[in-house]
Every structure is written in structure tokens, then in C-alpha cells.
Amino acid sequence: MKRFLILFLLSCLNSCQLDQQTQKPNIIIIYADDLGYGDVSAYGQGKLNTPNIDKLANNGSRFTNGYSSSATCSPSRYALMTGTYPWRNKRAKILTGANLIIDTGEMTIPKMLKTQGYQTAIVGKWHLGLGNSKIDYNKKISPGPNEVGFDYSFIIPDTQDRVPTVYMENGKVVNLDPEDPLEVSFEKNFEGQPTGKDNPELLSMMWHHGHNGSIVNGVPRIGFMKGGEQAKWSDIDMADEFLNQAKRYINKAKETPFFLYYTLQQPHVPRTPHPRYEGTSGMGPRGDAIVEADWCIGELYNHLKKNNLLENTIIILSSDNGPVINDGYYDEAVEKLGDHTPAGRLRGGKYSLFEAGTRVPFITYWKGKIKPAVSDQIVSQIDYLNSIASIVGSDIRSKDGVDLSNVLFQNTGKGRSELILEATSRTAYRSQNWVLIPPYSGPAVSPNVNIEIGNASEYQLYNLEDDIAQQQNLAGSNPQKLREMIDRYESIININ
């Protein structure tokens, strides 16, 4: 009898261990907004201190060749969700009050995960469009996040510098009073409504370029809105709101495998950190917003730990594109930058085909599964869908993604050998350590943001192994390599 009892207990123990080993991991993608390669202190490039992001980086895999698909927000978000190059979708450009650019028939990460029994949610910035016709914010709007795979959504429709300045939950504006309907326009102002252009005396933050429409909380925005007073967000409380919503979702979903797409608004303009973070970076609102974002990430980590979820949760952290200092407001970001280098040693930034436009912080963390490591393998956010699918046992694969699950989550294998990069509908090509930028007309430096965006009248060819700052154009001195790169680039671009 005693022997039988021992065998029975051993069988139960083995069964329990097997269940733990085969249980599908929770997956959290943390997506920062305009966070540069040098903005994370674990990369050893800039002067900011990001201890909570560093905790993930130093105890997981920190990739030095990690890329977003694009040097701007909406295209990168489209590519992340679908695993498809954004230049294949003519609507995948920077959006302002636009309709949904993901076809509801397209495969997405949350759709794939739902086939594997996951609950799915997005909390934060969306910026992939809403509806399929003229948007009426006074009604439930569909299609949106919930129609492309998310069970739950708590979002801002576009981004923080655009109207409408309201939260949306599962397709409906939060706290909207039916007696005070919300009107939105990106063509003309509503009669009697103040704007940043005409009423500078009402501003707490002065616009530099583009952001001179309706004023909300003293901040001028892109576009015009009227009504919806009760629904308007508080800018300084946005980070706390998103964090609290993320925690609430985890509390609700933690008994089953869940996917959380936690999309931060920092450090995108307007930079409005909570007063408790003002002055903490010494670099003005941009630096303070990054400190605030780092705190949010630490709080989310602590919440997972408190709920005994860390050991079975994959955390992926990255940014939608590279950094920009002045992106529409006078906020002392330039004056207080000091010795900090948001792009590190990389050339360019947001909007740019140079490396700093798309090479971004890229970190994977899975306690007890991913060993601490620094990897120089080439990886892209386009590969999230295929790699996550492989980890959870799905056969679903995207058109342009690569299964890099071994590289991202198991410290083994090889990364990509090549990648197409995009910036404002222009494309470039990386193959191993070589980068090709085709000729493009237009200014070499964006006049508004003072960033080299990669335009030149001739081909540019760089060897990143010897010249990570892209200072030596080798197109003239290495015609054979140039021809090889052009031929391969064009063969990829011309494939539908």
C-alpha cells in the first residue's frame, strides 16, 4: 500500500510538471513611441537612466541589430500586427483620422493567438485607423481593434497630438455624454472654437510646426474638435491610466493564457509627464517622459511578479521607430539635451532611411527560459507573428516574417540575412552588414525636425561592420557590391 501511494504521488508530481512545461506562455508586447537606440541605458549609448528596462535587457536577450519595419508609427504598427511589409499596403502611412488599414480578413498576432486559446487585449496607442467610412465618435465604431483579433481594447484612436483627445473602450468613447456630442474635423475648425494658431494666450505649450488646431488641456493639437467635454483625457494622467488598465486586464485574464499589447505613448509629442516626474531626467519633458515610461514598465513587471506570472510570461520590448527631438512643440527637448544621444552612434532618426530611423531598442525576456545575452543577430518586428506562432504551436505564418523563435526566445540560431526598411514610403535594403539606400529626391535634412532623412541624388552603400555611423558611401568604390545589392533589392520590391 505504501509503495502504491508513493508511485501515485510521483505520478501526480510528474503530471504537474508536465502541465507546467506544456502550458502556453502569456505574451506581452511593450511598444514605446519614438524611443531611440540610445535612450535605453542598457545599450550604453546615451546619458538617461532606465533601470526597469535595463532589468529586462540585462536578464534577457538584448539585440543590437533589432529593427522596426519603418521609421514612422502607423506603418511599423501595421507590420508588427500582420508580419507584412507596410510598403505592400498603400494605406499604411502615417494616419490622421483615417479608416482601419488592416483588412479584417488579414491574419494578425491576436487572431493567431486566439486560435490557440488565448485571451487578447490592447491597451494604449492604436494609430491604425477606425471604421470603414466617415467616423462618428458618438456611436460604436467598427471595425477597429476588436475586429482584427482583440477581445478587449482600451485605446487612444490615433496619437496624443491629434484629435479626438478621448479614450475608447471596445469601440466606444469612454465617458461620452450623449447631450454633448463629439464633433471632429481635420479640414476646418468649428465656429467659435479656439485654436493654437489664433489663441496663443490659452496655451501651456507652444506649437512649433503643424500642431496649431484645437486646444485641449492647454495643448494645441492636429485637427479640430468640438464637444465631448466629459470624455476628454488628462494628458498628465495618461501613463497612469494605461498602466492601471493593463493591470486590470492581467487580473481578469491571468487564469488562462493571455496576450497583452501594451502600447505606450511616451516619448511621443506632446510630452506631458505627470508632475511627479517633472525634472527627474534633467533633460526636459522628453527625458522625463522616458523616465515615466521606465517606471510604468517596472510597475507592470512588479504586478506580474506579485501574481506569480513572471515564469510563464514572455515580455518583448521595442519601439515603433527611432528618436526625434523637436517634433512639433517647443518643449526644451533640444535646449536640455546636453550630452545625451538618443540615437547613440547611429545616423538619422525618425523619418529617416539611415540606421537610427529603424534600428531601435529590442529586448526579449522570459524568466528562467531566456538566458541573459547580448545578440548581434538581425531581427525585426515583422518576425513577431511567425516567431510567437512557433512558440505557441501554431502553423500560421505571415508573408514577410521569418520564424526566429530560437533567436528571440531560446538563445540559439541565426537571425535574418536581409531586410527591407521603410521611411515615409521610401525603402532601403540591408543584407548582412551592408545597407543600400536608393536615390531619392527632396531635402537631405527634414527642415522641421532637423534629421538627415537619407535623400540623395545617387545610390548610397554602407558597410555597417566598419562604419556603423554611415559616414563612408562606398557606392563609387565598390561597384560590384553595389550592383549585387541593387539587383536583390529590386527583386524583393517587385514581388507582389
Secondary structure by P-SEA (a helix, b strand, c coil): caaaaaaaaaaaaaaaaaaaaacbbbbbbbbbccccccccccccccccccaaaaaaaaacbbbccccccccccaaaaaaaacccccccccccccccccccccccccccaaaaaaaabbbbbccccccccccccccccccccccccccccccccccccccccccccccccccccccccccbbbbbbcccccccccccccccccccccccccccccccccccccbbbcccccccccccaaaaaaaaaaaaaaaaccccccccbbbbccccccccccccccccccccaaaaaaaaaaaaaaaaaaaaaaacccccbbbbbbbcbbbbccccccccccccccccccccccccccccccccccccbbbbbbccccccccccccccccaaaaaaaaaaccccccccccccccccccccccccccccccccccbbbbcccbbbbccccccccccccccccccccbbbbbccccccccccccccccaaaaaaaaaaaaaaaacc
